Amino acid sequence: MAKLRTASAAFEALVARVLRGPARTTPEQRADAAGEGGGSGVLAPYLEKVRKHAYKITDEDVAALKRAGIDEETIFELTIAASVGVAKRRLDVAMKAIEEAS
C-alpha cells in the first residue's frame, strides 16, 4: 500500500505541474480542458475526443484546429491536460476501490 501512496503522490505532482506549471495556456484553460466537460468553441469536440477516444485522433483533427487559428503549442498543452484529467479520474476511482477493499 505504501508503494501505491508513493506512486499516487508522484502522479499528483505531475498533475499539478501540467495544470499549474508554466505554459503558454493559462492554468484556467488547462483546468477546463482537464475537466469532464471542459473546453469551448472549436476545441470542445476535439478535447471530448481526446477524453473518450484518444486513439481515434488523426492528423486531420489537429489540422482542423490549426486552420481555426489554434497554434500547435496550445493544442499540445490542452491535449496533455485533457489526458491527465482522464487519468486522474481513473486513478481516483482505482485508489478508492483499493482502499475500500483493504
HELIX and SHEET records of a PDB file:
HELIX    1   1 ALA A    2  ARG A   20  1                                  19    
HELIX    2   2 PRO A   27  ALA A   34  1                                   8    
HELIX    3   3 LEU A   43  HIS A   53  1                                  11    
HELIX    4   4 ALA A   54  LYS A   56  5                                   3    
HELIX    5   5 ASP A   59  ARG A   67  1                                   9    
HELIX    6   6 GLU A   72  ALA A  101  1                                  30    
END                                                                             
